[in-house]
Amino acid sequence: MEFKLVVLDLDDTLLRDDQTIEPRAARTIKKFKDEGIEFMIATGRAYCTALPFQRELKIDSPIICHNGAFILDGDGRELYHKPVALPLAREIMNFCHEHGLELCIYNKDSLYFRRRNEQTAGYERTSGIVGEPVHRPLAEVMDSPPTKMLILEEDRRRQEHYIARLRDLYSCRLNITTSKSHFIEVINSSVDKSEALKYLGNHMDFEPEEVVAMGNGFNDLGMIDWAGMGIAVENAPAGIKNSADKITASNEEAGVARALQSLFGSSDEEQEA
């Protein structure tokens, strides 16, 4: 069966460390789009910060945001939204408050946190979203189920401790995952990039065997396992690379372009470009 859809993670996969699309990847995606291969973005980002890359690449397929909790079509119309149940979300809010953890709450494209400090302001800068500080415990303020909850923790040992603790408490009720080294992401237990692809496959008529999925983080593991061809970039952790069918070069070394050229073919001139 031939591959007809390529699903790409953004951060640390398609994007370089400076948050720009690697030029060779952009050229290669255009080439294969023109030849009939469909491309799709699947990211942990909010829609508003993923959309500029979708537009830059002139992709008109649906876009998977918040690790699969929120899907929109190519025109920005909502197709699917599966938030965290509010009672569970409030438990996480209280847990973070009790343990002194900085928590960010997403409701689709809107971002909330208790206070603006060095951590939350830093997240605003890196995410490109201006959040709203609520100046009270989040559990007292939030009254709608959040799309995603993001815990900011830069200390690796503390991060690993709280990931393990949260999974012990909520393993059957929430999906606790990571995308970057200082994020702990909390989403609905049935949400994953692979589940989003299953949903879209039922509506767009594609099978796993027809899909290539490329990523770097543990939030990409589901779709890498699910796709007919799962590819990890070289900068991915060992656990991701061990699960992938192929490993390509890093996000800084044209990994996406190299993988696409290897799968779909290219001229020697294009490989050297």
Buried (B, 14 or more C-beta within 10 A) or exposed (E): EEBBBBBBBBBBBBBBEEEEBBEBBBEBBEBBBEEEBBBBBBBBBBBBBBBEBBEEBEBBBBBBBBBBBBBBBEEEEEBBBBBBBBEBBBBBBBBBBEBEBBBBBBBBBBBBBBEBEEBBBBBBEEBEBEBEEBEEBBBEBBEEBBBBBBBBBEEEEEBEEBBEEBBEBBEEEBBBBBBBEBBBBBBBBEBBBBBBBBBBBEEEEBEBEBBBBBBBBBBBBBBBBBBBBBBBBBBBBEEBBEBBBBBBBBBBBBBBBBBBBEBBEBEEEBBEB
